[in-house]
Amino acid sequence: MPRGDGTGPRGEGPGTGRGLGQGGGRGLGGGQALGPGGYCICPKCGTKVAHKLGQPCYNMTCPKCGAKMTR
């Protein structure tokens, strides 16, 4: 921005460095690795199931209603 009016070349200026940016510093996918413990919860009926290491909650189905679980 040579004159400070926003007409400068793209890619040079605040917000283009290696800071947290849009991803929030959580890797390329922006996912949240919440660790080995915790629960998978059904968003439909609220059933809690212990989280299994190496198996994402969204791949599990609720034992009560069959909906996809969430962390």
C-alpha positions in Angstrom: 0.0 0.0 0.0 2.2 2.8 -1.2 -0.3 5.6 -0.4 -2.1 3.8 2.5 -5.3 3.7 0.5 -5.5 -0.1 0.0 -4.4 0.0 -3.6 -1.1 -1.8 -3.1 0.0 -5.2 -4.3 -1.9 -8.3 -3.0 -0.2 -10.5 -0.4 1.8 -7.8 1.3 0.5 -6.4 4.5 -1.0 -7.3 7.8 -2.5 -10.8 8.1 -0.3 -12.5 5.5 2.5 -13.7 7.8 2.8 -17.0 9.6 0.5 -16.1 12.5 -2.6 -18.0 13.5 -4.7 -16.8 10.6 -7.9 -18.5 9.7 -7.0 -22.0 10.8 -6.4 -20.9 14.4 -3.0 -22.7 14.5 -4.7 -26.2 14.5 -3.0 -27.7 11.4 -4.1 -27.8 7.8 -7.5 -29.2 8.4 -8.3 -27.0 11.4 -9.3 -30.1 13.4 -9.3 -30.4 17.1 -7.4 -33.4 18.4 -8.9 -33.6 21.9 -6.7 -36.4 23.2 -7.3 -40.1 24.0 -9.9 -39.7 26.8 -13.3 -38.2 26.8 -16.7 -39.2 25.3 -18.5 -39.4 22.0 -21.9 -37.8 22.4 -25.0 -38.3 20.3 -26.3 -34.9 19.2 -29.8 -36.3 18.8 -30.5 -38.1 22.1 -27.5 -37.2 24.3 -26.1 -40.7 24.8 -22.5 -40.7 26.0 -20.0 -43.5 24.9 -16.4 -43.6 25.9 -14.1 -42.4 23.1 -11.9 -45.2 21.6 -8.4 -44.3 20.7 -7.9 -44.2 16.9 -11.6 -44.2 16.1 -13.1 -40.8 15.3 -16.5 -40.2 17.0 -18.1 -39.2 13.6 -17.5 -42.8 12.4 -19.5 -44.2 15.3 -23.2 -44.6 15.4 -25.3 -44.1 18.6 -26.3 -47.4 20.2 -29.7 -46.0 21.1 -30.9 -44.1 18.0 -28.4 -44.8 15.3 -27.4 -41.2 14.7 -23.7 -40.3 14.0 -21.8 -39.4 17.2 -19.8 -36.2 17.8 -17.0 -35.4 20.2 
